[in-house]
């Protein structure tokens, strides 16, 4: 039996010690709607068809209560990375919006094959990229 084709990413996880700062950045600055929040443990945001999970790493490493869902403990150390797709014409607006919200631009450049990427850091130090989808399109 062969593996069926995967159609995308349903959820992506980042880790942050300060969930209020994460909510201010992802919900406030980026405008992502909050799906759910469990104080001291996690906050989840909707980004189109994807859910952005932001966990407190120390809380997600703890074994769950025996009556809870059987999600295994998990976590990460150090900054992660997340990339949001954006059209070329939207990248300028994103850059201006980030700057207006005092989010420093870490990098803004065009890759050798043409697509543009803008990089910033969230309050936890995670690398957040906004890139033209052509970044990963097949190249000749």
HELIX and SHEET records of a PDB file:
HELIX    1   1 UNK A   19  UNK A   22  1                                   4    
HELIX    2   2 UNK A   23  UNK A   29  3                                   7    
HELIX    3   3 UNK A   57  UNK A   60  1                                   4    
HELIX    4   4 UNK A   88  UNK A  100  1                                  13    
HELIX    5   5 UNK A  133  UNK A  136  5                                   4    
SHEET    1   A 4 UNK A  11  UNK A  15  0                                        
SHEET    2   A 4 UNK A  50  UNK A  55  1                                        
SHEET    3   A 4 UNK A  42  UNK A  47 -1                                        
SHEET    4   A 4 UNK A  33  UNK A  38 -1                                        
SHEET    1   B 4 UNK A  81  UNK A  85  0                                        
SHEET    2   B 4 UNK A 127  UNK A 131  1                                        
SHEET    3   B 4 UNK A 116  UNK A 121 -1                                        
SHEET    4   B 4 UNK A 107  UNK A 110 -1                                        
END                                                                             
